[in-house]
Every structure is written in structure tokens, then in C-alpha cells.
Amino acid sequence: MFNNKNVKNISADEAYKLINENKNLVVLDVRTKGEFESGHIPKAKNIPLQQLSTRINELNKFKSTPILVHCASGGRSPSAVNTLAKNEFTNIYHLKRGLMSWKYPLK
């Protein structure tokens, strides 16, 4: 899906393990504000995909930090991953199939 060595496609189980093992991990939810408020991964940061390019500076301090990107079903997050990669983020994880594959508690 991504031909970029800085991007890893991972399953919900792998993502859950990553979240629990890496305290520095940034979880980036690119769904709309309404979707985010209806339930999200604990400690996730919400920047809707439509706003990501104009708000990318909010993430600049995380360029080398592991960042897990997701949306609802995996339709929007690849665009977000490409935006991050173009902006020199170097440790990107992509949640395959988005939150629809997530079976863990939401906040």
C-alpha cells in the first residue's frame, strides 16, 4: 500500500500492543470532530484530514516520534500518511481498516 520505508501498515492487535509498549507514541485520529467525540482511542489527538495540511505544524515536534494514524475504516488515513511522509515524518504506523477493526475500549 505504501512504498515508503518510514510507513508500516499494522493491524489493530499490533496497534494496541504498540500503544501499550510505547509511551511516546502519538495516536493521530484524522476523522471529523463529531466522529472523534463519539469515541476514540485514549490519548488520541484529533486533526481531521481536511485540516491536516494547515495544522501540520502542531505535529512538527513529533517528526521522529512513532505516530499511529487512523480514520474510521482506512479510507482517509492513507492521505494523512502521505501528508506526514511528505513533511518528513520518519516513524509512521498506519492502522489497517481503521477504527472498524478496533476491538479495544474507546474513550
N, C-alpha and C positions, 0 to 999 in steps of 0.2 A: 504494500500500500504506500509506504513512504520509502523513497530511495535516499535516505539521509541517515548517516551513521549516528547522528545525535538523537534519533527518534526510535523509541521502542514501543511496539504495539503490545499491550498486555491485557490479560483477562481480569474480570472482577476479583477473582481469588488472588491473583498476583498483585493487583492494586491494593487490596485490603492488607495483604502482608507488607507491601511497601509502606503504606501509611503507618502501620504499627511499628515498623522497624526503623523508620527514618523520620526523626523529629524535625528535620529541616525541610522536609518535603512541602512544596506548595501545591495545594489542590486548586486548580482553576476550573470553575464551572462557567461555561460560556452560554448557558441557557438564559432566557429572559429573566428579569427581576421577579415576575409573577411565578414562573416555574421554580426559581430558586427558593422563593418564600414558601412554596407548597411542600418543600422537603429537599434537603441537600446533605451531602457528606459533611460530617462535623469538621469545623475549621476551614471549610472551603471558602475561597474568595470568588465572588461573582463579578465577572466582567462580561456582559452579553457580547456575543460575537460581533454584532453591528457596531459596538463601541471599542472593540479591542485595538484597532489601529490607532485611534485617537487617545486611548488610555494606556498604551504600551509602556509609557514612562513610569507608570505605577509599579511595573514589574522589573524595571531595569536592574534593581539591586539583586534580583534572583537569576541573572543570566547564566550562572554556572551551578545554581542550586537545582536539585531534581524538581521537576514540575510535572504534575499529573493533570492532563487536560481531558475534559469530558463534556458531553452535552446530554441530551435525553436518549438518543438512540444511535449515535455515531454519525449522524448526517452533517452536523455543523462543525464538530470538533476538528476534522481534518483541515478545514480552512484556518482554524485558530492555530493548529500545529504549524502549518505553513507560514503563518504570520510570525510566530515565535522563531521559527528556524531562520527566516529572512532577517530577523532582528538579532541574530547571533546568540540565541539561547542554545546551550550546548548539552542539556541533560533533560530531554523531553520524553515523557511517557504518555501514551495515548490509550485511554480506556476503550477497548473494542466494544462496540454495541452500546456504549454509554450507560446511563443510569438504568436503562431497562434490563441490563444484565446484573445489576447490583442487588444482592440479597441480604445486605447487612443493614443495621439500623441507620436511619437518617435523622437529621436534626430538624 
